């Protein structure tokens, strides 16, 4: 029963959006959107996903292969530095790169000073474009692919690689013919997760002026005041995400590899020297600098530059902590209910886990529409406590899956003999859950709670749509300043969000460095 209740709580906002998209006509606003804007939104989303996916693969897979299979100067440092971009939301990197690459930014200013050109004498990539959005999203999302690719390269059979080399295959050919096909399912899983996050983006797309479905959903609600039209767009977006998930599952089911019995023998890294070593170090450094070092460094410089003139953000910080903590607590309780019920493996547990996964794959803007549809069923208005409760619910529905994984991993590490002993002593399932499984699951509670808090802190579209009037958070304040072209004022709240995100990312990197079977240190 607890698992079923948790699954229902998570799934209801999604179900409400689906029902609204199916049965609500949307009125004249939807007719206007369908006839004039839908193809732009859909085409923009598909184009952004395609280009973001290509860039994620280009950034992540070679870097993962280098740090896994070779020794070169700085390898141990780059191994965890390349994960750090996960800490910065896409909209934060969009603000920073717009400031860096704008006509008055340091990059173009340095170019003009070095050449004596004017702004009309040269071409410079426009960050306020679809390729610019894809670049920004790839910078923050490629670590999903990097992590899964690195894990796959570490765990695949050493024998297969050695056999390829013994047959005269070069390292490049071994990569293309042996390592990459074996790692393809893991890479596809990481890419699917990255693309779902890209599809959910609103802040970066809106700031850079790229029409996407999520941008259209928020605009239909904010500008037109038409939740029904927004629900129709959300229905289309859910269909795009479903295609992504089904494609990834289909590809994973058709691909696979067999490993030998000495799978966990230490990987013998190849020592690079000379130009190859320099090239490996430079490629990793440039990737880190582009995806994290330059944009975050620019935000730090802007914050220092403004000094005491920085816009006040104390109220936004307090509001962010309150909302994120409330959402994290609610999501943590739901995650704990799901994890404890997972041992039973009944229909309720499967439904709850599926609901959590589906909620995580649905953008916050869509879940916010579901919450609005639920509120519309009751004689209440979206203000004050009602808005905060709705937002807390959306946070929980969106991020519960992120909290289940650390606790589920803690339970998976526990020896089966504990459960067997409890059953042999006549313990009921409920007693076993509270006296055996609960203490074990709580060993992963700190990580789960931290991840949930940071995810809720970074959420932008749902917060924009549901927050009470005059209740700004760090993400909303950064978005408002950036939208008003006050990028210097947006720097500090954006930095605080990134700093909060660094904590779980560094913790993740530390855990990976401690639990890496099959390779030498």
C-alpha positions in Angstrom: 0.0 0.0 0.0 2.8 2.6 0.8 4.4 1.9 -2.6 1.1 2.2 -4.4 0.4 5.5 -2.7 3.8 6.8 -3.6 3.4 5.8 -7.2 0.0 7.6 -7.4 1.3 10.8 -5.8 4.1 10.9 -8.4 2.0 9.9 -11.4 -1.0 12.1 -10.9 0.5 15.3 -12.4 1.6 13.4 -15.5 -1.8 11.7 -15.8 -3.6 15.1 -15.5 -1.5 16.6 -18.3 -2.1 13.6 -20.6 -5.9 13.8 -19.9 -5.9 17.5 -20.6 -3.9 17.1 -23.8 -6.3 14.4 -25.0 -9.7 15.8 -24.1 -9.3 19.6 -23.8 -9.7 21.3 -27.1 -7.3 24.1 -26.2 -9.5 26.9 -27.7 -8.5 29.5 -30.3 -5.0 29.8 -28.7 -4.2 26.2 -29.5 -5.5 26.7 -33.1 -3.2 29.7 -33.5 -0.2 27.7 -32.0 -1.0 24.6 -34.1 -1.2 26.6 -37.4 1.7 29.0 -36.9 4.0 27.9 -34.1 3.8 24.1 -33.6 6.2 23.2 -36.4 8.7 25.8 -35.2 8.6 24.4 -31.7 8.7 20.8 -32.8 11.4 21.4 -35.4 13.4 23.5 -32.9 13.2 20.7 -30.3 14.2 17.9 -32.7 17.1 20.0 -34.1 18.4 20.9 -30.7 18.3 17.3 -29.5 20.1 16.1 -32.7 22.9 18.6 -32.5 23.2 18.4 -28.7 23.4 14.6 -28.9 26.1 14.8 -31.6 28.1 17.3 -29.5 27.7 15.2 -26.3 29.1 12.2 -28.1 32.0 14.2 -29.6 32.9 15.7 -26.2 32.4 12.7 -24.0 33.4 9.4 -25.7 37.0 10.3 -26.7 37.6 11.9 -23.3 36.3 8.7 -21.5 38.5 6.5 -23.7 41.6 8.6 -23.0 41.3 8.7 -19.2 40.4 5.0 -19.1 43.0 3.5 -21.4 46.0 5.8 -21.4 48.5 7.5 -19.0 49.3 11.1 -19.7 50.1 14.2 -17.7 47.1 15.3 -15.6 45.0 12.2 -16.4 44.1 11.6 -12.7 42.9 15.2 -12.3 41.0 15.4 -15.6 39.2 12.1 -14.7 37.1 14.0 -12.1 37.4 17.6 -13.5 35.4 16.5 -16.6 32.4 15.7 -14.4 32.1 19.2 -12.9 29.9 20.7 -15.7 27.0 18.6 -14.3 26.9 21.1 -11.4 25.9 24.1 -13.6 22.4 24.1 -15.1 22.1 24.9 -18.7 20.6 28.4 -18.1 23.6 29.3 -16.0 26.1 28.4 -18.8 23.9 30.2 -21.3 24.1 33.4 -19.2 27.9 33.1 -18.9 28.6 32.2 -22.5 26.4 35.0 -23.7 28.4 37.4 -21.6 31.7 35.8 -22.8 30.9 35.7 -26.6 28.8 38.8 -27.0 30.0 41.7 -29.1 31.1 43.6 -25.9 32.4 40.4 -24.2 36.1 39.6 -23.5 36.5 37.1 -26.4 35.5 39.5 -29.2 37.1 42.4 -27.5 40.4 40.5 -27.4 40.0 39.6 -31.1 39.5 43.3 -32.1 42.4 44.5 -30.0 44.7 41.8 -31.5 43.7 42.5 -35.1 42.6 46.1 -35.1 39.3 45.1 -36.7 35.9 46.5 -36.0 32.9 44.4 -35.2 31.8 44.4 -38.9 35.1 43.2 -40.2 34.8 39.6 -39.0 32.4 36.7 -38.4 32.0 35.3 -34.9 29.8 32.4 -33.8 26.4 33.7 -32.5 25.6 32.1 -29.2 22.0 33.4 -29.5 21.1 30.7 -32.0 20.1 27.0 -32.3 23.7 25.8 -32.6 24.6 28.1 -29.7 21.9 26.5 -27.5 23.0 23.0 -28.5 26.6 23.9 -27.6 25.6 25.2 -24.2 23.4 22.2 -23.4 26.2 19.8 -24.6 28.6 21.6 -22.3 26.5 20.9 -19.2 25.1 17.5 -20.2 28.0 15.6 -21.8 29.1 14.2 -18.4 26.1 11.9 -18.5 27.6 10.2 -21.6 31.2 10.5 -20.2 30.3 8.7 -17.0 28.5 5.8 -18.7 31.1 5.5 -21.4 33.9 5.5 -18.9 32.1 2.9 -16.8 31.6 0.7 -19.9 35.2 1.0 -21.0 36.5 0.0 -17.6 34.2 -3.0 -17.2 34.5 -4.5 -20.7 36.7 -7.5 -21.3 40.4 -6.9 -21.2 40.9 -10.2 -23.2 39.0 -8.8 -26.2 41.2 -5.7 -26.4 44.4 -7.7 -26.0 43.2 -10.1 -28.7 42.7 -7.2 -31.0 46.1 -5.8 -30.3 47.8 -9.3 -30.7 46.2 -9.4 -34.2 48.0 -6.2 -35.1 45.1 -3.8 -34.5 46.2 -0.2 -33.7 44.8 1.5 -30.6 42.4 3.4 -32.9 41.2 0.3 -34.6 40.7 -1.5 -31.3 38.6 1.4 -30.2 36.3 1.5 -33.3 36.1 -2.3 -33.8 36.0 -3.7 -30.2 35.6 -1.2 -27.4 33.0 1.2 -28.9 30.5 -1.5 -30.1 30.7 -3.2 -26.6 30.1 0.1 -24.9 27.3 1.2 -27.2 24.4 0.3 -24.9 25.9 2.2 -22.0 26.7 5.2 -24.1 23.1 5.1 -25.5 21.7 5.1 -22.0 23.8 8.1 -21.0 22.9 9.9 -24.2 19.2 9.3 -23.7 19.4 10.8 -20.2 21.3 13.8 -21.5 18.7 14.3 -24.3 15.8 14.1 -21.9 17.4 16.9 -19.8 17.9 18.9 -23.0 14.2 18.4 -24.0 13.3 19.7 -20.5 15.4 22.9 -20.8 13.6 26.2 -20.7 15.9 28.8 -19.2 18.7 28.5 -21.8 16.3 28.2 -24.8 14.3 31.2 -23.7 17.4 33.3 -23.0 19.0 32.4 -26.3 15.8 32.9 -28.2 15.4 29.4 -29.6 11.8 28.1 -30.0 11.4 24.7 -28.4 8.4 22.8 -27.1 9.2 23.6 -23.5 9.7 27.3 -24.4 6.2 27.1 -26.0 4.6 25.5 -23.0 5.7 28.1 -20.6 4.9 30.9 -23.1 1.4 29.5 -23.7 0.8 29.6 -20.0 2.6 32.9 -19.1 1.8 35.0 -22.2 -1.5 33.7 -23.4 -2.9 32.5 -20.0 -4.1 29.2 -21.7 -3.2 26.1 -19.6 -5.3 24.0 -22.1 -3.1 25.1 -25.1 0.0 24.5 -23.0 -1.3 21.0 -22.1 -1.6 20.2 -25.8 2.0 21.2 -26.4 3.0 19.2 -23.3 1.3 16.2 -24.8 3.5 16.6 -27.9 6.6 16.9 -25.8 5.8 13.8 -23.8 5.5 12.0 -27.2 9.0 13.2 -28.2 10.4 12.0 -24.8 8.6 8.6 -25.2 10.2 8.2 -28.6 13.6 8.9 -27.0 13.1 6.3 -24.2 11.8 3.6 -26.6 14.6 4.2 -29.0 17.2 3.8 -26.2 15.5 0.7 -24.9 15.3 -0.8 -28.4 18.9 -0.1 -29.0 20.0 -1.5 -25.7 18.0 -4.7 -26.3 19.5 -5.3 -29.7 23.1 -4.6 -28.6 25.2 -6.6 -26.2 28.6 -8.2 -25.5 29.9 -11.2 -23.8 32.7 -10.9 -21.3 35.3 -13.5 -20.4 35.9 -14.9 -16.9 38.8 -12.6 -16.3 36.7 -9.5 -16.9 37.9 -7.7 -13.8 41.6 -8.1 -14.5 43.4 -4.8 -14.2 43.3 -2.6 -17.3 46.9 -2.0 -18.4 47.0 1.6 -19.5 49.2 2.6 -22.3 51.8 5.3 -21.4 51.7 8.2 -23.8 54.8 10.3 -24.4 55.7 13.2 -26.6 53.1 14.8 -28.8 50.4 12.1 -28.2 50.7 12.8 -24.4 50.6 16.5 -25.0 47.6 16.1 -27.3 45.7 14.0 -24.8 46.3 16.5 -22.0 45.4 19.5 -24.2 42.1 17.9 -25.4 40.9 17.2 -21.9 42.0 20.6 -20.7 40.2 22.4 -23.6 37.0 20.4 -22.9 37.1 21.3 -19.2 37.9 24.9 -19.9 35.1 25.2 -22.5 32.4 23.4 -20.5 33.2 24.7 -17.1 36.4 26.7 -16.5 35.7 29.7 -18.8 31.9 30.2 -18.1 32.2 29.7 -14.3 35.3 31.8 -14.2 33.5 34.6 -16.0 30.7 34.5 -13.4 33.2 34.7 -10.6 34.9 37.7 -12.3 31.5 39.4 -12.8 30.6 38.8 -9.1 33.9 40.3 -8.0 33.6 43.2 -10.4 30.2 44.2 -9.2 31.2 43.9 -5.5 28.9 45.8 -3.2 26.8 46.9 -6.2 25.6 43.3 -6.6 21.8 43.0 -6.5 20.5 41.8 -3.1 19.7 38.1 -3.2 19.3 37.2 0.5 15.5 36.8 0.3 15.9 34.7 -2.8 18.5 32.5 -1.1 16.2 31.9 1.9 13.2 31.2 -0.4 15.3 28.7 -2.4 16.5 26.9 0.7 12.9 26.6 2.1 11.4 25.4 -1.2 14.3 23.0 -2.0 14.3 21.6 1.5 10.5 21.0 1.4 10.7 19.4 -2.0 13.7 17.3 -0.9 11.9 16.0 2.2 8.7 15.1 0.3 10.7 13.4 -2.4 12.9 11.6 0.1 9.9 10.1 1.9 8.4 8.9 -1.4 11.8 7.5 -2.4 12.2 5.6 0.9 8.7 4.1 0.5 9.6 2.9 -3.0 12.9 1.5 -2.0 11.5 -0.4 1.0 8.7 -1.8 -1.1 11.1 -2.9 -3.9 12.1 -6.0 -2.0 8.5 -7.3 -2.3 8.7 -7.0 -6.1 4.9 -6.9 -6.5 2.8 -4.9 -8.9 2.6 -2.0 -6.5 6.3 -1.8 -6.2 6.8 -2.0 -10.0 4.2 0.7 -10.5 5.8 3.0 -8.0 9.3 2.6 -9.5 7.9 3.1 -13.1 6.1 6.3 -11.9 9.3 7.6 -10.4 11.2 7.0 -13.6 8.5 8.5 -15.7 8.3 11.6 -13.5 12.1 12.2 -13.8 11.9 12.0 -17.5 9.1 14.6 -17.8 10.1 18.3 -17.8 9.2 20.4 -14.9 7.0 22.7 -17.0 4.8 19.7 -17.9 4.4 18.6 -14.3 3.6 22.2 -13.3 0.7 22.1 -15.8 -0.5 18.9 -14.2 -0.4 20.6 -10.8 -2.4 23.5 -12.2 -5.0 21.1 -13.6 -5.4 19.5 -10.2 -5.7 22.9 -8.5 -8.4 23.8 -11.0 -10.6 21.0 -9.7 -10.9 22.7 -6.3 -12.3 26.1 -5.3 -8.8 27.5 -4.4 -6.5 30.0 -6.1 -2.8 29.6 -6.9 -1.4 31.8 -4.2 0.5 31.6 -0.9 0.5 28.2 0.7 -1.4 26.5 -2.1 1.3 27.5 -4.6 4.1 26.4 -2.3 2.4 23.0 -1.7 1.9 22.6 -5.5 5.5 23.4 -6.2 6.7 21.0 -3.5 4.6 18.3 -5.1 6.0 19.0 -8.5 9.6 18.8 -7.1 8.8 15.4 -5.5 7.2 14.1 -8.7 10.1 15.2 -10.8 13.0 14.2 -8.6 12.0 11.2 -6.5 13.8 8.8 -8.9 17.1 10.7 -8.2 16.6 9.9 -4.5 15.8 6.2 -4.9 19.1 5.3 -6.6 21.5 6.0 -3.6 19.3 4.1 -1.2 18.6 1.3 -3.6 22.3 1.0 -4.1 22.9 0.8 -0.4 20.3 -2.0 -0.1 21.8 -3.9 -3.1 25.2 -3.9 -1.3 23.7 -5.6 1.8 24.3 -9.4 2.1 21.2 -11.5 1.3 21.9 -13.4 4.5 20.4 -10.5 6.5 17.0 -10.9 4.8 17.2 -14.6 4.9 17.9 -14.6 8.7 15.0 -12.2 9.3 12.6 -14.5 7.5 13.9 -17.6 9.2 13.2 -16.0 12.5 9.6 -15.4 11.5 9.8 -11.7 10.9 6.8 -10.3 8.9 7.5 -8.3 5.7 6.7 -5.1 7.5 8.9 -5.8 10.5 11.7 -6.8 8.1 11.3 -3.6 6.2 11.5 -1.4 9.3 14.1 -3.3 11.3 16.4 -4.7 8.6 15.9 -2.8 5.3 15.3 0.7 6.7 18.6 1.1 8.6 20.5 -0.3 5.5 18.7 2.1 3.1 19.3 5.0 5.4 23.1 4.5 4.9 22.5 6.1 1.5 20.2 8.8 2.9 22.7 11.6 3.0 23.6 11.3 -0.6 20.0 10.9 -1.6 18.9 14.0 0.4 21.7 16.1 -1.0 20.9 15.2 -4.6 17.2 15.9 -4.1 18.0 19.3 -2.5 20.3 20.4 -5.3 17.9 19.2 -8.1 15.1 21.1 -6.6 17.3 24.2 -6.1 18.2 24.2 -9.9 14.6 23.7 -11.2 13.5 26.8 -13.2 10.3 26.4 -15.4 8.1 24.8 -12.7 9.2 27.4 -10.2 8.4 30.2 -12.6 5.0 28.8 -13.3 3.9 27.9 -9.7 5.7 30.2 -7.3 3.6 32.6 -5.3 3.7 36.3 -6.3 6.9 38.1 -5.2 8.4 34.8 -4.1 11.7 34.7 -6.0 14.3 31.9 -5.7 17.9 32.0 -6.9 17.0 30.4 -10.2 14.1 32.8 -10.8 16.2 35.8 -9.7 19.1 34.8 -12.0 16.6 34.3 -14.9 15.0 37.7 -14.2 18.3 39.6 -14.2 19.5 37.8 -17.3 16.2 38.5 -19.1 16.7 42.2 -18.4 20.2 42.0 -19.8 21.7 42.5 -16.3 24.2 39.7 -16.6 26.4 41.1 -13.9 23.6 41.0 -11.4 22.7 37.4 -12.5 26.2 36.2 -11.8 26.0 35.8 -8.1 22.7 33.8 -7.9 23.9 31.7 -10.8 27.2 31.0 -9.0 25.4 30.0 -5.8 23.4 27.5 -7.7 26.5 26.1 -9.3 28.3 26.0 -6.0 25.5 24.0 -4.5 25.6 21.6 -7.4 29.3 21.0 -7.0 28.9 19.2 -3.7 27.1 16.1 -5.0 29.1 16.1 -8.2 32.4 16.0 -6.2 30.9 13.4 -3.9 30.0 11.3 -7.0 33.5 11.6 -8.4 35.0 10.6 -5.1 32.8 7.5 -4.9 33.7 6.5 -8.4 37.4 6.8 -7.7 37.0 4.5 -4.7 34.9 1.8 -6.4 36.4 1.1 -9.7 36.9 -2.6 -10.3 39.1 -3.9 -13.0 41.7 -1.1 -13.3 44.9 0.0 -11.8 45.2 3.2 -10.0 
